[in-house]
Amino acid sequence: MTTVYVALRDRLLVCEDGEEWTTTAALEGYDLECLAASPDAPERVFVGTFESGLHRSTDGGDSFESLETEFVPERESGYGGAENLESDAVTAVTISPHDPDAIYAGTEPSRIYRSHDGGDSWTHLEGLTDLPSAESWFFPPRPHTHHVRWLEVDPFDPDRLYVGIEAGAFVLSTDGGGSWRDRPEGSRRDNHSLATHPDREGLVYSAAGDGFARSTDGGESWDHPQEGLAHRYCWSVAPDPGDPDAVLVSSASGPRSAHTASSAEAYVYRKSDAEPWERLEDVGLPTGEGVVRADLAAGAEPGVVYAANNRGLFRTRSFGDAWERIGVDWADGFEAQAPRGLAVLEG
């Protein structure tokens, strides 16, 4: 059974592959920002929203509860919409690959919280905005603020945490958020997504608004292989599950051509070993004019990657050589949206 969760701006799609693909919707009417799911606890799904905090499902997306935490105040009328009480926007969430009960959530303004009990209780990891670069952090559409765009736990070290701030910094912690290292050498400033690989210790990939970057020492330093990457506003990154030297990235020339369907022109690029980037075209995955930047997620088997854009949900089993459209319900209105998150559970 394969389950794919696609966070759109106004709902979560739960796509399941039984005898055929089925699609159900959850959290309709909420303003979704991010999601996370883990194969180690496949019944649990976390979805962050912009105006109504963090939501958790314990039944594989059939139902959700609003988590009442420090960053999601208790609501006056129970589980409901964003009209009840204001709360911090939850803009990033991740589940530790070492322990499915260890959850990290990031917010706007930039704060990070950790749960050790699957989301029942949370601790604020302080000190993030005391970093030297914090005074320069800002998000251009809302320049008075900034947020945590991505959180990633190192697969070899449960205390090593990688953080992307939009916009302003890559931040590293080596003690589970007890302290922070600001802007390591060569790190990008506008990190949109980060990825690691379970077969290569120290390897970290970054898709950022100021280009692609790669670290081979656990985020301590970074290089910038850009040859062939003609569109350098990078959004999502996914390595080949079977080859840590091969990586896909979605990108565009800038924010408007990445996120806005009416002006979209986005692409997917592939890189292997020391070879230049190559743009994937005519392989079954829509790109180019009218297509927003894709969210990418690696599968469990070598060569398998999923992609969601405003044209649908797609899968490659050959790491980009050919893509198939997955037969899930895709309403016409979805073509005006840029996906806000993608999670894949294969089992």
C-alpha positions as CSV (number, residue, x, y, z in Angstrom):
1,M,0.0,0.0,0.0
2,T,1.3,3.5,-1.0
3,T,-0.2,6.6,0.6
4,V,0.7,10.0,-0.8
5,Y,-0.3,13.2,1.1
6,V,-0.5,16.4,-1.0
7,A,-0.9,19.7,0.9
8,L,-2.6,22.2,-1.3
9,R,-3.3,25.7,-0.2
10,D,-6.9,25.0,0.9
11,R,-7.0,21.2,1.6
12,L,-5.1,18.1,2.2
13,L,-5.4,15.3,-0.4
14,V,-5.0,11.7,0.9
15,C,-4.1,9.5,-2.1
16,E,-4.1,5.7,-1.6
17,D,-3.0,3.0,-3.9
18,G,-5.1,-0.1,-3.4
19,E,-6.5,-2.0,-6.4
20,E,-6.7,1.5,-7.8
21,W,-5.9,5.0,-6.6
22,T,-8.5,6.7,-4.4
23,T,-8.5,10.3,-3.2
24,T,-10.1,11.9,-0.2
25,A,-9.8,15.5,1.1
26,A,-9.3,16.7,4.6
27,L,-8.8,20.1,6.3
28,E,-10.8,21.8,3.6
29,G,-10.9,25.6,4.0
30,Y,-7.8,25.8,6.1
31,D,-4.7,27.7,4.9
32,L,-2.1,24.9,4.7
33,E,1.7,25.5,4.9
34,C,3.5,22.2,5.5
35,L,3.1,18.5,6.3
36,A,5.0,15.5,7.7
37,A,4.5,11.8,7.9
38,S,6.7,8.9,8.9
39,P,6.8,5.2,7.8
40,D,7.6,4.4,11.4
41,A,4.2,5.7,12.6
42,P,2.2,5.6,9.4
43,E,-1.1,6.3,11.1
44,R,0.1,9.8,12.2
45,V,0.1,12.9,10.0
46,F,1.0,16.4,11.0
47,V,-0.2,19.5,9.0
48,G,0.8,23.0,9.7
49,T,-1.5,25.9,8.8
50,F,-1.0,29.6,8.5
51,E,-3.8,30.9,10.8
52,S,-4.9,27.9,12.8
53,G,-1.8,26.2,14.1
54,L,-0.8,22.5,13.9
55,H,-3.1,19.6,13.2
56,R,-2.6,15.9,13.8
57,S,-4.2,12.8,12.5
58,T,-3.8,9.5,14.2
59,D,-5.9,7.5,11.7
60,G,-4.0,8.1,8.4
61,G,-5.7,11.3,7.5
62,D,-9.3,10.2,8.0
63,S,-9.7,12.8,10.8
64,F,-7.7,15.6,12.4
65,E,-7.4,17.3,15.7
66,S,-6.1,20.7,16.5
67,L,-3.1,20.5,18.8
68,E,-3.3,23.0,21.7
69,T,0.2,24.1,22.4
70,E,2.2,27.2,23.3
71,F,2.2,28.2,19.7
72,V,-1.4,27.1,19.1
73,P,-3.5,28.7,21.9
74,E,-6.5,26.9,23.3
75,R,-9.6,27.7,21.2
76,E,-12.6,29.3,22.6
77,S,-15.1,27.0,20.9
78,G,-13.1,23.8,20.4
79,Y,-11.8,22.5,17.1
80,G,-12.7,24.9,14.4
81,G,-11.5,27.5,12.0
82,A,-9.0,30.3,12.3
83,E,-11.6,32.8,13.4
84,N,-11.5,31.7,17.0
85,L,-8.0,32.8,18.2
86,E,-4.9,34.0,16.5
87,S,-1.8,31.8,16.7
88,D,1.7,31.6,15.2
89,A,1.7,30.2,11.6
90,V,3.2,26.7,11.6
91,T,5.4,26.9,8.5
92,A,7.6,23.7,8.9
93,V,7.2,20.4,10.6
94,T,9.4,17.2,10.5
95,I,9.5,13.8,12.2
96,S,12.8,12.4,13.4
97,P,14.0,9.3,11.4
98,H,15.3,8.0,14.8
99,D,12.1,8.3,16.8
100,P,8.6,8.8,15.3
101,D,7.6,10.5,18.6
102,A,10.2,13.2,18.2
103,I,8.5,16.0,16.2
104,Y,9.9,19.5,15.4
105,A,7.7,22.4,14.3
106,G,8.8,25.8,13.0
107,T,6.7,29.0,13.0
108,E,6.3,32.5,11.8
109,P,7.8,34.5,13.4
110,S,10.8,32.2,13.5
111,R,10.6,29.9,16.5
112,I,11.3,26.1,16.8
113,Y,9.4,23.7,19.1
114,R,10.1,20.1,19.9
115,S,7.8,17.3,21.1
116,H,9.0,14.0,22.5
117,D,5.6,12.4,22.8
118,G,4.2,12.5,19.3
119,G,2.8,16.0,19.6
120,D,1.0,15.9,22.9
121,S,3.4,18.4,24.6
122,W,6.0,20.8,23.2
123,T,9.1,22.6,24.3
124,H,10.3,25.9,22.9
125,L,14.0,25.6,21.7
126,E,15.2,29.1,22.5
127,G,18.0,31.2,21.2
128,L,17.2,31.1,17.5
129,T,16.5,34.8,17.1
130,D,19.4,35.7,19.2
131,L,21.8,34.7,16.4
132,P,23.9,37.6,14.9
133,S,22.2,37.4,11.5
134,A,18.6,37.5,12.9
135,E,18.3,41.2,12.6
136,S,18.6,40.9,8.8
137,W,16.0,38.1,8.4
138,F,12.9,39.1,6.5
139,F,10.3,37.5,4.2
140,P,9.7,39.9,1.2
141,P,5.9,39.5,0.9
142,R,5.7,40.2,4.7
143,P,8.9,42.2,5.3
144,H,8.1,42.8,9.0
145,T,8.6,39.1,9.7
146,H,10.3,35.9,8.7
147,H,9.7,32.2,9.3
148,V,11.2,28.7,9.6
149,R,10.7,27.2,6.1
150,W,12.3,23.8,6.6
151,L,13.4,21.4,9.3
152,E,15.5,18.3,8.8
153,V,17.0,15.8,11.3
154,D,20.2,14.2,10.3
155,P,19.7,10.4,9.7
156,F,23.0,9.5,11.4
157,D,22.7,11.8,14.4
158,P,19.4,12.5,16.2
159,D,20.8,15.7,17.8
160,R,21.9,17.2,14.5
161,L,19.2,19.6,13.2
162,Y,19.2,21.5,9.9
163,V,17.1,24.7,9.7
164,G,16.2,26.9,6.7
165,I,15.0,30.4,7.5
166,E,13.0,32.2,4.9
167,A,14.6,34.5,4.3
168,G,18.0,34.9,5.9
169,A,20.0,31.9,7.0
170,F,20.8,28.3,7.2
171,V,21.1,27.4,10.8
172,L,22.7,24.3,12.3
173,S,22.3,22.6,15.7
174,T,24.5,19.7,16.9
175,D,22.8,19.3,20.3
176,G,19.1,18.9,19.5
177,G,18.4,22.6,19.5
178,G,20.2,23.5,22.7
179,S,22.4,25.9,20.7
180,W,22.6,27.1,17.2
181,R,25.3,27.8,14.6
182,D,24.5,30.7,12.3
183,R,25.3,30.8,8.6
184,P,28.0,28.2,8.2
185,E,30.6,28.8,5.5
186,G,29.0,28.8,2.0
187,S,25.4,28.2,3.2
188,R,22.5,29.7,1.3
189,R,20.4,32.6,2.7
190,D,17.0,31.7,1.3
191,N,16.7,27.9,2.0
192,H,13.3,26.6,0.8
193,S,13.9,22.8,1.4
194,L,16.7,20.6,2.7
195,A,17.3,16.9,2.3
196,T,19.7,14.2,3.6
197,H,20.5,10.7,2.4
198,P,20.4,7.6,4.7
199,D,23.3,6.0,2.8
200,R,25.8,8.9,3.0
201,E,26.8,10.4,6.4
202,G,27.3,14.2,6.3
203,L,25.5,14.8,3.0
204,V,22.9,17.6,3.0
205,Y,21.2,19.2,0.0
206,S,19.6,22.6,-0.2
207,A,17.2,24.1,-2.7
208,A,17.2,27.8,-2.1
209,G,16.0,31.0,-3.7
210,D,19.7,31.9,-4.2
211,G,20.5,28.5,-5.8
212,F,21.4,24.9,-5.1
213,A,24.0,24.0,-2.5
214,R,25.5,20.8,-1.1
215,S,27.3,19.9,2.1
216,T,29.4,16.8,2.6
217,D,30.3,17.5,6.3
218,G,26.9,17.8,7.9
219,G,26.2,21.4,7.1
220,E,29.6,22.8,8.3
221,S,30.5,24.0,4.8
222,W,28.9,24.1,1.4
223,D,29.7,24.0,-2.3
224,H,27.5,25.3,-5.1
225,P,27.4,23.1,-8.3
226,Q,25.5,25.2,-10.7
227,E,26.7,24.3,-14.1
228,G,23.7,23.6,-16.4
229,L,21.2,25.0,-13.8
230,A,19.6,27.8,-15.9
231,H,16.8,28.5,-13.4
232,R,18.3,29.1,-10.0
233,Y,15.3,30.0,-7.8
234,C,15.2,26.5,-6.4
235,W,12.3,25.2,-4.4
236,S,12.3,21.4,-3.8
237,V,15.0,18.8,-3.7
238,A,15.0,15.0,-3.7
239,P,17.9,12.6,-4.0
240,D,17.8,9.2,-5.6
241,P,17.0,6.7,-2.8
242,G,19.6,4.4,-4.4
243,D,22.3,6.9,-5.3
244,P,23.3,9.8,-3.0
245,D,25.3,11.4,-5.9
246,A,22.1,11.8,-7.9
247,V,19.6,14.6,-7.1
248,L,16.5,16.3,-8.6
249,V,15.6,19.9,-8.0
250,S,12.6,22.0,-9.0
251,S,13.3,25.6,-10.0
252,A,12.2,28.7,-11.8
253,S,13.6,32.1,-12.6
254,G,12.0,33.8,-9.6
255,P,9.1,33.8,-7.2
256,R,6.4,34.8,-9.6
257,S,7.3,32.2,-12.2
258,A,7.6,29.6,-9.4
259,H,4.4,30.1,-7.3
260,T,1.8,32.0,-9.3
261,A,0.0,29.9,-11.9
262,S,-0.9,32.8,-14.2
263,S,2.8,33.6,-14.6
264,A,4.3,30.3,-13.9
265,E,7.2,28.7,-15.8
266,A,9.0,26.1,-13.7
267,Y,11.2,23.2,-14.4
268,V,12.8,20.1,-12.9
269,Y,16.6,19.5,-13.2
270,R,18.7,16.3,-12.6
271,K,22.3,16.0,-11.6
272,S,24.5,12.9,-11.3
273,D,28.0,12.7,-9.8
274,A,30.2,15.4,-11.3
275,E,28.0,15.9,-14.4
276,P,26.3,19.2,-15.1
277,W,22.6,19.7,-14.4
278,E,20.2,18.6,-17.1
279,R,16.7,19.9,-17.6
280,L,14.1,17.2,-17.8
281,E,11.8,17.7,-20.8
282,D,9.4,15.6,-22.8
283,V,9.5,12.8,-20.2
284,G,5.9,12.8,-19.1
285,L,6.2,15.5,-16.3
286,P,4.6,18.8,-17.1
287,T,7.1,21.7,-16.9
288,G,7.5,25.1,-18.5
289,E,4.8,27.8,-19.2
290,G,1.8,27.6,-16.9
291,V,3.4,25.0,-14.5
292,V,4.3,26.0,-11.0
293,R,7.4,24.6,-9.2
294,A,7.0,21.0,-8.1
295,D,7.2,19.6,-4.6
296,L,9.4,16.5,-4.8
297,A,9.5,13.5,-2.4
298,A,11.8,10.4,-2.7
299,G,10.2,7.0,-2.5
300,A,11.5,3.9,-0.8
301,E,13.1,2.2,-3.8
302,P,16.0,3.3,-6.0
303,G,15.0,5.7,-8.7
304,V,11.5,6.4,-7.3
305,V,10.5,10.0,-6.8
306,Y,7.1,11.6,-6.6
307,A,6.3,15.1,-7.8
308,A,3.2,17.3,-7.3
309,N,2.6,20.5,-9.2
310,N,-0.6,22.3,-10.4
311,R,-1.1,19.8,-13.1
312,G,-1.3,16.7,-10.9
313,L,0.6,14.0,-9.1
314,F,3.4,12.2,-10.9
315,R,5.9,9.4,-10.2
316,T,9.2,8.3,-11.8
317,R,10.7,4.8,-11.3
318,S,13.8,5.7,-13.3
319,F,14.9,8.9,-11.5
320,G,13.5,11.2,-14.1
321,D,13.9,9.3,-17.4
322,A,10.2,8.8,-17.6
323,W,7.2,9.9,-15.4
324,E,3.7,8.6,-15.1
325,R,0.7,10.6,-14.0
326,I,-0.9,9.0,-11.0
327,G,-4.6,8.6,-11.4
328,V,-5.9,10.6,-8.5
329,D,-8.8,13.1,-8.6
330,W,-7.4,16.5,-9.7
331,A,-10.1,19.2,-9.8
332,D,-9.8,22.0,-12.3
333,G,-9.4,24.5,-9.4
334,F,-6.2,22.8,-8.3
335,E,-4.5,24.1,-11.4
336,A,-4.4,27.6,-9.9
337,Q,-2.6,26.4,-6.8
338,A,1.0,25.7,-5.9
339,P,1.4,22.6,-3.6
340,R,2.5,23.3,-0.1
341,G,3.9,19.9,0.9
342,L,4.3,16.3,-0.2
343,A,4.8,13.2,1.9
344,V,5.0,9.6,0.6
345,L,4.6,6.4,2.6
346,E,5.4,3.2,0.7
347,G,4.9,-0.1,2.4
